[in-house]
Amino acid sequence: MVKLKTICRDEKKYNKEKPSDMQRMYRNPNGAVHPLQKAREYKRALNAAKLERIFAKPFLYSLDGHHDGINVLAKNPTKLAEILSGSYDGEVRVWNLTAKTTIYSMLAHEGIVSGLSYIPGGDKFVSSGDDKILRLWSLTDLEKQKCNWKPTTASPNAFKTDYKAHFEYTSKESISSVHCHFNEPLFATGGSVVQIWNYERSSPVESFDWGVDSVIKVRFNPSETNLLLGTSLDRSIILYDIKGNTPLKKVTLKNKSNAICWNPYEPINFTIGNEDGNAYTFDMRKLDQAKMIHKDHISGILDLDYAPTGREFVTGGFDKSIRIFNSFDGRSREVYHTRRMQQIYSVLYTMDNRYVISGSDDTNVRVWKSNASDPLKPLLPREKERLAYCEKLKKKYFHNKEIRRILRHRHLPKFIWNKNRKKQIQKNAKFRKEDNIRMNAPPGTLEYIPEKQAKIADTEE
């Protein structure tokens, strides 16, 4: 039997007895429920969205001192305020972000500094250059040398640059990057051959060569530390096993990849920055297609780095802009640019997840906020509650057209805006052409291939 629910009202309680009577208004007697709660929440969400864009001031300061473009950056895993920078003239600087000053400055190499990497303890780091020399530097030794050095009377304000390295290694092959092992006293170098070095030996302990061109970047897996990932000039991505002393997998893309980084919280996933302006996230267990394609750059991505939470990563591109992506989203949530900033060759996400650091061709190291509207001052409990409440409102009403438009709006330089527009026209024309071929040709003439698979040219094991 069907059950019906009906509403039964007494007409005497709702109808007027006389035309001159006031209309009765009924409301919920609960004091916590406001009659206009939805409208009031919407207005608060709208104001929160507007205030976020008003207070979006991401740029903090720049670090000056280099005389040539910045090629590589590295962060200390144990000290939040310490980073390294290497330039095209062979200079390596150790920076204190809190004091905004240089701690040590050394002429480490003849030519370009191609790689910098801290060892896990944070008290030593390795540098590599185009001169085929690797140097191991100890921060303790650098401090002793600085304390024993005295400026001459002729130049009392001089800065010490002739520091001596803790150890030196000479490679027979060219070196394009370096990365230190997370557990063992080893580090890997990329170049014409991938080499594994021990800190206490002057020659490499292992070498890998899969018939590929020079390897641009190498990165150890933070969880399975015997796995090494590299990107090559022949458009391939190669996975090595240093314990088994053998290459495992090789994937060839349509374009060359310039940067690579593992997700620290999901170490089965890694992201690469490609010459076509896209970043591709892969699952190392299934390399025949990309897990996610991250689009927005109009030129090649030159470097990328994950946040310590693994939920976001930052990219720097040849289009002179920095973009921050959610690891599960295909579009960037933030874009940073300045009038004077040139091509960005290196980017970092700090270990506290609050700041982004960029090194560009204009010799400056810049520090940005990861969330453009975040306040820098210490917050009171009431202020923290207010900010958390506003964030909840913005997420709740993000589907609203007006609020979504305000939150997503970003100012772009004119050349990026024009290039984006032209790129979209070309993309639409390509899709339109493929649709016309499918409609007018025999079935099966042009099969539909998902874009995540279409970007992969070949896979080898």
C-alpha positions in Angstrom: 0.0 0.0 0.0 1.3 3.4 -1.0 1.9 5.9 1.9 1.2 9.5 1.3 2.5 12.4 3.4 0.3 15.4 3.4 0.5 18.9 5.0 -2.5 19.8 7.1 -2.9 23.5 8.0 -5.7 25.2 9.9 -7.0 28.0 7.7 -7.9 30.1 10.8 -4.3 30.4 11.7 -3.2 31.7 8.3 -6.1 33.7 6.9 -7.1 37.2 7.9 -10.3 37.6 9.9 -10.7 41.1 8.5 -9.1 42.8 5.5 -7.5 45.4 7.8 -5.7 42.7 9.9 -1.9 42.4 9.7 -0.5 39.4 7.8 0.8 36.8 10.3 4.5 36.0 9.9 5.7 32.6 11.1 9.4 31.8 11.7 11.5 29.1 13.3 11.7 29.9 17.1 15.3 28.6 17.2 17.5 31.6 17.7 20.5 29.9 15.9 18.6 29.8 12.6 18.5 33.2 10.8 15.6 33.7 8.3 18.1 35.1 5.7 21.0 32.8 6.5 21.6 31.8 2.9 21.7 35.3 1.6 23.9 36.5 4.5 26.4 33.6 3.9 26.5 34.4 0.2 27.3 38.1 0.9 30.0 37.1 3.3 31.5 34.7 0.7 31.4 37.5 -1.9 33.2 39.9 0.4 35.8 37.2 1.4 36.5 36.6 -2.3 36.9 40.3 -3.0 39.2 40.8 0.0 41.4 37.9 -1.0 42.1 39.6 -4.4 42.6 43.0 -2.8 45.2 41.7 -0.4 46.9 39.4 -2.9 50.5 40.8 -2.7 52.7 37.7 -3.4 56.1 39.3 -4.0 58.2 39.7 -0.8 61.8 40.6 -1.7 64.7 39.8 -4.1 68.2 38.7 -3.2 70.9 40.6 -5.2 74.6 39.7 -5.5 75.0 37.5 -8.5 76.6 38.9 -11.6 75.1 36.5 -14.1 71.9 34.5 -14.5 70.8 32.0 -11.9 70.9 28.5 -13.3 70.2 26.3 -10.2 68.8 26.5 -6.7 68.8 24.0 -3.8 67.2 24.1 -0.3 68.6 22.8 3.0 66.4 19.9 4.2 67.1 20.8 7.9 67.2 24.6 7.9 64.2 26.6 6.7 66.1 29.8 6.1 69.1 28.5 4.1 69.3 28.0 0.3 72.0 27.7 -2.3 72.1 29.4 -5.7 74.5 28.7 -8.6 75.0 31.1 -11.6 76.3 30.9 -15.1 79.7 32.5 -14.2 80.5 29.6 -11.8 79.6 31.4 -8.5 77.8 29.5 -5.7 76.2 31.5 -2.9 74.7 30.3 0.4 71.9 32.6 1.5 70.2 33.4 4.8 66.5 34.1 3.9 65.7 35.6 7.3 68.6 38.2 7.2 68.3 38.5 3.4 72.1 38.3 3.1 74.8 36.1 1.6 76.6 33.8 4.2 79.2 32.5 1.8 80.1 33.3 -1.8 82.6 31.1 -3.7 83.9 30.7 -7.2 83.1 27.0 -7.3 83.5 26.2 -11.0 84.9 27.5 -14.3 81.8 28.1 -16.4 78.2 27.2 -15.6 77.1 25.7 -12.3 75.0 22.8 -13.6 73.9 21.2 -10.3 73.6 21.7 -6.5 72.3 19.3 -3.9 72.4 19.0 -0.1 73.2 15.7 1.6 70.3 14.6 3.9 72.0 15.9 7.0 72.1 19.5 5.7 75.7 20.2 6.8 77.3 19.4 3.4 76.4 19.9 -0.3 77.7 18.9 -3.7 78.1 21.2 -6.7 78.8 20.3 -10.3 79.9 22.4 -13.3 80.6 22.4 -17.0 84.3 21.9 -16.2 83.6 18.2 -15.4 84.5 18.7 -11.7 82.3 17.8 -8.7 83.1 19.5 -5.4 81.9 18.5 -1.9 81.5 21.5 0.4 81.3 21.4 4.2 79.5 24.3 5.9 81.6 23.7 9.0 84.8 24.1 7.0 83.5 27.2 5.3 82.7 28.8 8.6 86.2 28.1 9.9 87.8 29.5 6.7 85.6 32.6 7.0 86.6 33.2 10.7 90.3 32.8 9.9 90.2 35.2 7.0 91.0 38.9 7.4 90.5 41.6 4.8 93.5 43.6 3.6 94.0 47.3 4.4 93.7 48.1 0.7 90.2 46.6 0.5 88.7 46.5 4.0 85.1 45.8 2.7 86.1 42.9 0.5 84.2 39.6 0.6 85.9 36.3 0.8 85.5 34.1 -2.3 88.5 31.8 -2.3 87.0 29.0 -0.2 88.5 25.5 -0.5 86.2 22.5 -1.0 86.1 19.6 1.4 86.7 17.1 -1.4 87.0 17.2 -5.2 86.0 14.7 -7.9 86.9 14.7 -11.6 84.6 13.1 -14.2 85.6 11.9 -17.6 82.1 12.8 -18.9 80.2 16.0 -19.0 77.9 16.7 -16.0 74.5 18.4 -16.3 72.9 17.7 -12.9 73.6 16.2 -9.5 71.4 14.7 -6.8 72.2 13.1 -3.4 70.9 9.8 -2.1 68.5 10.0 0.8 70.0 7.2 3.0 73.4 6.2 1.7 76.6 8.2 1.2 76.0 8.3 -2.6 75.1 10.9 -5.2 74.1 10.6 -8.9 75.2 12.8 -11.8 73.5 13.2 -15.2 75.3 13.9 -18.4 76.4 11.9 -21.4 76.4 8.9 -18.9 74.5 8.5 -15.6 77.1 7.9 -12.9 76.8 6.9 -9.2 79.5 8.3 -6.9 80.5 7.6 -3.3 81.6 10.5 -1.1 84.9 8.7 -0.2 85.9 7.5 -3.7 87.4 9.6 -6.5 85.8 7.6 -9.3 82.2 6.6 -9.9 81.1 3.2 -8.5 78.4 2.6 -11.2 77.6 3.9 -14.6 74.4 3.6 -16.7 74.0 3.9 -20.5 70.9 3.0 -22.4 72.0 4.3 -25.8 70.4 7.6 -25.1 71.5 11.2 -25.6 72.7 13.3 -22.6 70.6 13.0 -19.4 69.5 16.5 -18.3 68.2 15.9 -14.8 68.4 13.0 -12.3 66.3 12.5 -9.1 66.3 9.7 -6.4 63.0 8.4 -5.2 62.4 9.6 -1.6 60.8 6.2 -0.6 62.3 3.5 -2.8 65.8 5.1 -2.6 67.4 2.7 -5.0 65.3 4.0 -7.8 66.7 6.8 -9.9 64.7 8.8 -12.5 66.3 10.8 -15.4 65.2 12.9 -18.4 67.2 12.9 -21.6 67.8 15.1 -24.6 66.2 12.4 -26.9 62.8 13.2 -25.3 62.9 10.1 -23.1 62.3 9.5 -19.3 64.4 6.6 -17.9 63.9 4.7 -14.6 67.1 3.1 -13.2 67.6 0.6 -10.4 71.0 1.3 -8.8 70.8 -1.8 -6.5 70.3 -4.1 -9.5 72.7 -2.0 -11.6 70.2 -1.9 -14.5 67.8 0.4 -16.3 64.1 -0.6 -15.7 61.8 1.4 -18.0 62.0 4.0 -20.7 59.3 6.3 -22.0 59.7 8.6 -25.0 57.5 11.7 -25.3 56.7 13.9 -28.3 58.8 16.8 -26.8 61.9 17.1 -24.6 61.5 17.3 -20.8 63.6 19.8 -18.9 62.6 19.2 -15.3 61.5 16.3 -13.1 60.4 15.9 -9.5 59.0 13.1 -7.3 55.9 13.7 -5.2 57.2 13.5 -1.6 53.9 12.1 -0.1 53.0 9.8 -3.0 56.4 8.6 -4.2 55.0 6.4 -6.9 54.0 9.6 -8.8 56.4 12.0 -10.4 55.9 15.2 -12.5 57.9 16.4 -15.5 58.1 19.8 -17.1 58.0 19.6 -20.9 59.1 21.8 -23.8 55.4 22.0 -25.0 54.5 24.1 -22.0 52.7 21.3 -20.1 53.6 19.4 -17.0 52.8 15.7 -17.0 52.2 13.6 -13.8 53.0 9.9 -14.2 52.5 6.8 -12.1 55.8 4.9 -12.3 53.8 1.6 -12.4 51.9 2.6 -15.5 54.0 4.7 -17.8 52.0 4.1 -21.0 49.9 7.2 -20.3 50.0 10.3 -18.2 48.0 10.4 -15.0 47.3 14.2 -15.3 48.3 17.0 -17.8 48.8 20.4 -16.2 48.4 23.2 -18.7 48.8 27.0 -18.7 52.4 27.9 -19.7 52.7 29.2 -23.2 56.4 28.2 -23.5 58.6 25.4 -22.2 58.8 24.6 -18.5 62.4 24.9 -17.3 62.1 23.7 -13.7 59.5 22.5 -11.1 59.5 21.5 -7.4 56.9 19.9 -5.1 55.6 21.4 -1.9 56.5 19.2 1.2 52.8 18.3 1.5 52.8 16.8 -2.0 49.5 18.5 -2.8 51.0 21.3 -4.9 54.0 22.0 -7.1 55.5 25.2 -8.6 56.8 25.6 -12.1 59.0 28.2 -13.8 58.9 28.7 -17.5 60.5 30.3 -20.5 57.5 32.7 -20.6 58.9 34.6 -17.6 56.1 33.5 -15.3 55.8 31.2 -12.2 52.7 29.0 -11.8 51.4 27.0 -8.8 49.4 23.9 -9.6 47.4 21.5 -7.4 48.7 18.0 -8.0 45.2 16.8 -8.9 44.2 19.8 -11.1 44.9 20.5 -14.8 45.0 24.3 -14.5 47.2 26.5 -12.3 45.6 28.2 -9.3 48.2 31.0 -9.2 50.5 32.9 -11.6 53.3 35.3 -10.6 55.2 37.7 -12.9 57.0 41.0 -12.8 58.0 43.5 -15.5 61.8 42.9 -14.9 61.8 39.2 -14.4 63.3 37.2 -17.3 63.3 33.4 -18.0 63.0 31.4 -14.8 65.6 28.6 -14.8 65.0 27.3 -11.2 62.2 27.3 -8.6 61.9 26.0 -5.1 59.1 25.3 -2.6 60.3 26.0 0.9 60.1 23.2 3.6 57.4 25.1 5.6 55.1 25.2 2.6 54.7 29.0 2.9 57.1 30.5 0.3 58.3 30.0 -3.3 61.8 30.9 -4.4 62.7 31.6 -8.0 66.0 32.1 -9.8 65.9 33.9 -13.2 68.1 35.1 -16.0 68.2 38.7 -14.6 70.6 37.6 -11.8 68.0 37.9 -9.0 66.7 35.3 -6.5 63.1 36.3 -5.7 61.0 35.2 -2.7 57.2 34.9 -3.1 54.3 33.8 -0.9 52.8 30.5 -1.9 49.3 31.9 -1.0 49.3 35.5 -2.4 46.8 36.9 0.2 48.3 35.2 3.4 49.2 37.6 6.1 52.8 37.5 7.4 52.2 38.8 10.9 51.4 36.5 13.9 47.7 36.0 14.0 45.4 36.1 17.1 43.0 33.1 17.6 40.1 35.2 16.5 41.9 36.1 13.3 42.7 32.5 12.5 39.1 31.5 13.1 37.9 34.4 10.8 40.3 33.3 8.0 39.2 29.6 8.3 35.6 30.7 8.2 36.1 32.7 5.1 38.0 29.8 3.4 35.0 27.5 4.1 32.6 30.1 2.7 34.6 30.5 -0.5 34.8 26.7 -1.0 31.0 26.4 -0.3 30.0 29.1 -2.9 32.8 28.5 -5.4 30.2 27.1 -7.9 28.5 30.6 -7.9 29.3 32.3 -11.2 30.3 35.7 -9.7 32.4 34.3 -6.8 34.2 31.9 -9.2 34.9 34.7 -11.6 36.5 36.9 -8.8 38.6 34.0 -7.4 39.9 32.8 -10.7 40.7 36.2 -12.3 44.4 36.9 -12.7 46.2 39.7 -14.5 48.5 38.5 -17.2 51.1 40.3 -19.3 49.9 41.3 -22.7 52.2 38.9 -24.6 51.0 35.9 -22.5 47.4 36.8 -23.0 47.8 37.2 -26.8 49.7 33.9 -27.1 47.1 32.1 -25.0 44.4 33.4 -27.3 46.2 32.4 -30.4 47.0 28.9 -28.9 43.3 28.3 -28.1 42.3 29.3 -31.7 44.8 26.8 -33.1 43.6 24.1 -30.7 39.9 24.6 -31.7 40.9 24.5 -35.4 42.7 21.2 -34.8 39.7 19.6 -33.0 37.3 20.9 -35.7 39.5 19.4 -38.5 39.6 16.0 -36.7 35.8 16.0 -36.2 35.3 16.8 -39.9 37.6 13.9 -40.9 35.7 11.5 -38.7 32.3 12.7 -40.1 33.2 12.4 -43.7 35.6 9.5 -43.8 34.9 5.7 -43.5 34.6 4.5 -39.9 38.0 3.8 -38.3 39.9 6.1 -40.5 40.9 8.4 -37.6 40.6 6.8 -34.2 40.1 8.9 -31.2 43.2 8.7 -28.9 43.0 10.3 -25.5 45.5 13.2 -25.0 47.1 11.5 -22.0 48.1 8.6 -24.4 48.7 10.8 -27.5 51.7 12.5 -25.8 53.5 9.2 -25.4 55.6 8.2 -28.5 57.1 4.9 -27.3 57.6 2.7 -24.2 60.4 0.3 -23.5 61.2 -2.1 -20.7 
